[in-house]
Amino acid sequence: MVLMKFAEKCPKCGGFVQTKSVRKSIGFGSVEIPVAQFCLNPVCDWYQDFAEARKPEDIKEGYNLKAPSIKGKMPRISMPVLSRNHMLALGGIVAMIILYFLISFSTPVSNVGNENTPQAARPELSNDTITSTSTATTVTTVTKLQETPKVTEAIPTPDRIEVKFEPRSIPVKIDAGHGFFPDSIMINISDTIVWNNEGNVRPRVVLVSRDGLFENQLIQNLGRYQYQFNVSGKYIFALAEDGSYKEYPNTTGSVIVK
């Protein structure tokens, strides 16, 4: 039998070696068992296979294959032995508990303040006492009826609170190449929109009201046109060519009047 040992370096070329191992479970633990070693030098063919050895104890270095013994460390569990006297005592205790519950559930509970109390046990009221009680009750009732409830005067509140805003003049830039800026704006009633033509490529542009608020307005470069909105709603505007009134693409804007 060939006795194999771990090699830190290749015994043939002196290069580095690599060890292959497998994990085995032993009792409550596990160990790594080497199976082979080979040289990492690509031109060297040194190799040893530990599987050829008959016993793992032949591998002398690097590994302990014996799992720790747990014999004598586990607590010994034994069932207690009951004698005849113990069994009789235990049976007597169980019988007393059962008898107690049977008596508790079978005993009726007496009603406190039962209506069947004899009339003699009740205190009798004299006629004078009954008359005095009735008179006091009548006086109290008449007094409550004579009291007039206080009515709190209602404070009149207006049905509608009107909030007035000062009219504003809001500028909007227009350009035949880019449309309106801003393209959508929200204003109050009595506000005025001022459209300013700032286009350089097409200096002449026509402002169109799709809702018919005004006729088509020709606005020169750096020119302006303004309109005051007095009715709430949403209004759409567009920019068109001078003469043909053909609308430019993507040049629409809206004004929302609250």
Secondary structure, DSSP 8 states (H G I E B T S, - for coil): -------SB-TTT--BEEEEEEEEEETTEEEEEEEEEEE--TT---EEEGGGSS-GGG--SS--------TTTS---------HHHHHHHHHHHHHHHHHHHHHHHS----TT-TT--GGGS----HHHHHHHHHHHHHHHHHHHH------------S---------EEEEEEETTTEEESSEEEE-TT-EEEEEE--SSS--EEEEETT-SS--EEE-TT-EEEEE--S-EEEEEEEE-TTT--EEEEEEEEEEE-
